[in-house]
Amino acid sequence: MIHTKSEHSVPLERRTLWNELRNAIRGTELDYTRISLRRAIFLLSIPMILELIMESTFAIVDIYFVGKLGPSAVATVGLTETYLFLLYSIAMGLAVAVTAIIARRIGEKKKGEAAVSAVQAIALAILVSVPFAIAGIVYARELLAIMGADDWAIEEGYRYTRWMIGGNTIIMLLFVINAVFRGAGDAAIAMWVLGIANGINIVLDPILIFGWGPIPAMGIEGAGIATNIGRGVGVLVQIWMLFRVGKHIRLSISHLKVNTAAMNNILRTSLGGIGQMIIAMASWVFIMRILADVGSEAVAGATISLRILLFALMPAWGLSNAAATLVGQNLGANNPQRAENAVWYTGLANMVFLLGVSVIFFFFNHRLLEVFSTDDQVIAIGAEWLRILSYSFFIYGWWMVAVQAFNGAGDTITPTRINFVFFWLIQIPLSYLLAINFDWQHSGVFWAIFFSETSVGLFTLWLFKRGGWKTMKV
């Protein structure tokens, strides 16, 4: 017996794990507010996980090759990323709002309004990114000096900083357009876009950094160029897919106009999202500044560990993003209980997954660092952070999903307030106190992060259970 399109894409007897995996990767036209919740989570989370793994692979590939240039080169990447994190916070804040709004419109069966909102989001991303691009191109050296960079970074590494901050428009568009796809339920398209961009980066990185044939060795600058080319191609593919390929959302020429009401809605919703991301990311700027006072090896070790951490967290973030989409769509379909159930299912899956990651970080931290560095001190510092992180990862998994439940519902203000208290009022002062005043150095920073992020996880979960997010309107 063949079931309706809203329930199944294949006959029941053929709905094997392999077929479902293939559907997740290819994308489907299923209504995620009507099919079984576990199936919806699976079909959405698989491409979202793969998308984020590919995004983090950018970072892993870059640091692998740049690591061969020495600790100062790795530190340059880490210090540049402190600024990029601020830009990411704006891009991710916009993306949070876009996902929530697009998901809500799709749940309400208003695809035309979803398309209009997508166009306004793209326009906002471009407008916001241009001033930062100009600052990155003109003041790359000065930005590194402010962060306490060494002489090599200021004289040589600034070229990487110039490319990365100067090309932030590409990053903005990549984040925001993929948020459109995720909110609509076209997570597979976002995944394929990152696959294309990442493939190009992997090929170009060693060629441009070390040289090949007639192509001269560009050193650390080559990493910045490769990343921008890969992501730039990805954005072009995104735009083409928005007009030609989308299954749940598709743009047409008629949508290409300014809609002040839709733009204001995105701005209003994104303020909280941007705020929570800026607070979280800015806290990392202060953390890196404290580590810079400890030494370049501390910055390099933390930078490598952060790349490993982000890579390991990608499946967990993918599950969390799936929860955000399901929360938004099911609230739009007036089914808050199903939205809450989606959060509990994904939270449990995240806890189990991150417990496994914790075991790996606890027993194999040195081996993981040795892949990216040969400096004993860098390896020891980075390995220590991975070990400390392993103690609280399961709590962090619940926090990730709970935060995305708020964001998917359009309640971006609550996570902003939480981040302000736990990251700025607790994490930063405690890091300085332990690292500098108590002379724990890098260990003080790592333990401060452990304490603050464990506390924020428990508090956010308690707040989620109160259920106020179910009444949000976007």
Buried (B, 14 or more C-beta within 10 A) or exposed (E): EEEEEEBBBBEEEEBEEEEBEEBBBEBBEBBBBBBEBEBBBBBBBBBBBBBBBBBBBBBBBBBBBBBBBBBBBBBBBBBBBBBBBBBBBBBBBBBBBBBBBBBBBBBBEBBEBBBBBBBBBBBBBEEBBEEBBEBBBEBBBEBBBBBBBBEBBBEBBBBBBBBBBBBBBBBBBBBBBBBBBBBBBBBBBBBBBBBBBBBBBBBBBBBBBBBEEEEEEBBBBBBBBBBBBBBBBBBBBBEEBBEEBBBBBBBEEEBEEEBEEBBEBBBEBBBBBBBBBBBBBBBBBBBBBBBBEBBBBBBBBBBBBBBBBBBBBBBBBBBBBBBBBBBBBBBBBEBBEBBBBBBBBBBBBBBEBBEEBBEBBBEBBBEBBBEBBEBEBBBBBBBBBBBBBBEBBBBBBBBBBBBBBBBBBBBBBBBBBBBBBBBBEBBBEBBBEBBBEEEBBBBBBBBBBBBBBBBBBEBBBEBBEEEEBBEBEB
